[in-house]
Amino acid sequence: MEQLANIDWAALAPFIAIGFAAQMVDGALGMAFGVIASTLMVGTLGVAPARASSAVHLVEMFTTAASGISHVWRRNVDWPLFRRLVIPGAIGGVVGAYLLSISGDAARPFVMAYLTLIGLYLIYRAFRQPPPPRQPRVVAPLGLVGGFLDAAGGGGWGPVVTSNLLIQGTNPRTTIGTVNTAEFFLTTVISITFIFTLGWQAFTTATIGVLIGGIAAAPLGAILVSRVRPRLLMGVVGVVLTLTSAWSIWLAVR
């Protein structure tokens, strides 16, 4: 109780709000936690980019666990698809974490341009009569690339994997739930690398605040995704993907 009394809740409050907002979007759409949290921390609160990145990855180790449990509880997970994603994703994350010395910044604008086009296509698909859901053909390579980009490039699992599975015709609700659940294992691998590199002092005020907000929002995102119509969900995914990718391109080229 004494430790709780010594917490500066006024300093934590902005980070709790950021974590809550970012996780609500990520839990409902299967993407954008890192982009939203990092952008708000750097752009509005003045957190250094490197510290914001480490904070986001450490927080995601916990928020993806809470989000995954919530999606399993709401029956939003396609378990055969989960098994095809999780191992390649973890391998990609390990490789990316060990190759962080090779900067992913040069390729990032091109990846974001590709994701912007994918987002626009998803918006277009949302206004058409959707075909019946089908099993995706390209899964393991997608998980490998998504895991690598997330570790080496500072993010990318949700935007790359969720959007490409939707392009292949998967059900939006179970795709988002499955990708969120698999992300826990990927993020754990990356977070362990950060802990070994930075030590437990990486848990700053920013990390703790975003963690509190993210865990609080995780169950709400899973409930939302189970109740929204698939076509609307696909359209919102397309809008968020387009806006966040275009914003990343602008930051990279300005």
RAURBEL-V242666 format. One record per helix or strand. SS is the DSSP state (H for helix, E for strand). FROM is the first residue (numbers start at 1). TO is the last residue. If there is no record, write none. Layout:
SS | FROM | TO
SS | FROM | TO
This chain:
H | 2 | 5
H | 9 | 29
H | 33 | 45
H | 49 | 73
H | 79 | 98
H | 105 | 126
H | 140 | 152
H | 157 | 167
H | 172 | 198
H | 200 | 202
H | 205 | 225
H | 230 | 253
